[in-house]
Amino acid sequence: MEKYQKIEKIGEGTYGVVYKARNRLTGGHVALKKIRLEAEDEGIPSTAIREISILKELQHPNIVRLHDVIHTEKKLTLVFEFCDEDLKKHLDAATDGMSELSIKSNLFQLLAGVAFCHDRRVLHRDLKPQNLLVNKDGELKLADFGLARAFGIPVRSYTHEVVTLWYRAPDVLMGSRKYSTPVDIWSVGCIFGEMSSGRPLFPGTSDQDQLLRIFKRITAKNALKHPYFDDLPPEIKTRSGIAV
């Protein structure tokens, strides 16, 4: 760790702390993600192992670069390229929506990063503005691959506890454990809508409320044709005005 000089703390969560730091050799800035290793018998968290293994395989301009991994007895530190902000900060500053140019640029880069992941059979599974970093040159980078998974054929069964609620696809909300790339594309669509309007499309407070908000935006005629309509709880059908 002598190679890096901490400058300031820029984030904190259940996993640990993220610092902005300077590489003493090059003078360049990096982000240090320090992961707590609480229990000795539990070892390195599975999310960290997953993130490391996946990011070592994903080298793309629109995916955050993992420079180094430093493992000591009580701490694991991931060294990432440094990005000044995340997309959420840009959204918070654009209450009426972003400019058309900004939307096009961000959406193009987001789709490029997602397409690269999918081409290499990786689902991100937690796309949201907070996990999309933006550097000083306006380059958008997919980050936080702790929930990412490799996928294959035949379709595997996955946990449905993925993707922050507001960006979660209907099939995942309904408990599906067999899903693929569309779960990421749904999240991209939600982010696109948020960039355009300046507010989240579906700011639900629970899985049921989230489904209600989604289906309220679908006309009764189209809702009846939706592949998940028959599986919806009766209360959702009634409250959304699409009951039959």
Residue pairs with C-beta under 8 A, 6 or more apart in sequence:
1 70
1 72
1 77
2 24
3 23
3 24
3 25
4 21
4 22
4 23
4 24
4 30
4 32
4 79
5 21
5 22
5 24
6 19
6 20
6 21
6 32
7 19
7 20
7 21
7 22
7 29
8 19
8 20
9 17
9 18
9 19
9 20
10 18
10 19
10 20
10 31
11 17
11 18
12 18
15 33
15 35
15 36
15 45
15 47
15 48
15 146
16 33
16 34
16 35
16 36
17 33
17 34
18 31
18 32
18 33
18 34
19 31
19 32
19 34
20 29
20 30
20 31
20 32
20 82
21 29
21 30
21 31
21 32
22 28
22 29
22 30
23 29
23 30
28 82
29 82
30 67
30 79
30 80
30 81
30 82
31 79
31 80
31 81
31 82
31 83
32 77
32 78
32 79
32 80
33 77
33 78
33 79
33 80
34 75
34 76
34 77
35 44
35 45
35 48
35 75
35 76
35 77
35 78
36 75
37 43
37 44
37 45
37 74
37 75
37 76
44 71
44 76
47 146
47 147
48 76
48 78
48 146
50 145
50 146
50 147
50 148
50 149
51 66
51 78
51 144
51 145
51 146
51 148
52 66
52 69
52 78
54 122
54 145
54 148
54 150
55 63
55 64
55 65
55 66
55 145
56 66
57 120
57 122
58 116
58 117
58 120
58 122
58 145
59 65
60 112
60 113
60 116
61 112
61 139
62 109
62 110
62 112
62 113
62 116
62 139
62 140
62 141
62 142
63 113
63 116
63 117
63 141
63 142
63 143
64 80
64 81
64 83
64 133
64 141
64 142
64 143
65 80
65 81
66 78
66 79
66 80
67 79
67 80
67 81
68 78
68 79
69 76
69 77
69 78
69 79
70 76
70 77
70 79
71 77
80 143
81 135
81 141
82 135
83 133
83 134
83 135
83 139
83 141
83 143
84 134
84 135
84 136
85 133
85 134
86 129
86 130
86 131
86 132
86 133
86 134
86 143
87 106
87 129
87 130
87 132
87 133
87 134
87 140
87 191
87 195
88 128
88 129
88 130
90 98
90 102
90 106
90 129
90 134
91 98
91 129
91 194
91 195
91 198
94 102
94 195
94 198
95 198
95 199
96 198
97 103
97 195
97 196
97 197
97 198
98 106
98 195
98 196
98 198
102 195
103 192
103 195
103 196
105 138
105 140
106 132
106 134
106 140
106 195
107 188
107 192
107 195
109 139
109 140
110 127
110 132
110 140
110 142
110 188
110 191
111 188
113 140
113 141
113 142
114 124
114 127
114 142
114 184
114 185
114 188
117 123
117 124
117 142
117 148
117 184
118 181
118 184
121 150
121 151
121 152
122 148
122 149
122 150
122 151
123 148
123 149
123 150
123 151
123 158
123 180
123 181
123 183
123 184
124 142
124 145
124 147
124 148
124 184
124 187
125 147
125 148
125 149
125 158
125 162
125 163
125 183
125 184
126 144
126 146
126 147
126 148
126 162
126 163
126 164
127 142
127 163
127 167
127 184
127 187
127 188
127 191
128 163
128 164
128 166
128 167
128 187
128 191
129 191
129 194
130 144
130 164
131 142
131 143
131 144
132 140
132 141
132 142
132 143
132 191
133 140
133 141
133 143
134 140
134 141
135 141
147 162
147 163
149 158
151 180
151 181
155 178
155 179
155 180
156 178
157 177
157 178
158 177
158 178
158 179
159 177
160 172
160 173
160 175
160 176
160 177
162 168
162 172
162 183
163 169
163 172
163 183
163 187
165 204
165 206
165 207
165 210
166 190
166 200
166 201
166 202
166 203
166 204
166 210
167 186
167 187
167 190
167 191
168 183
168 186
168 187
168 207
168 210
169 179
169 182
169 183
169 186
169 187
170 186
170 211
170 214
170 228
171 179
171 182
171 183
171 228
172 179
172 183
173 207
173 210
173 211
173 214
174 211
174 228
174 231
174 232
190 200
190 201
190 202
193 201
194 200
194 201
201 217
202 210
202 213
202 214
202 217
203 213
204 210
204 211
204 212
204 213
208 233
208 235
208 236
211 232
211 233
211 236
212 236
212 239
212 240
215 223
215 226
215 232
215 236
215 237
215 240
215 242
216 240
216 241
218 226
218 240
218 242
220 241
220 242
223 229
223 240
223 242
224 242
224 244
229 237
229 242
234 243
237 243
237 244
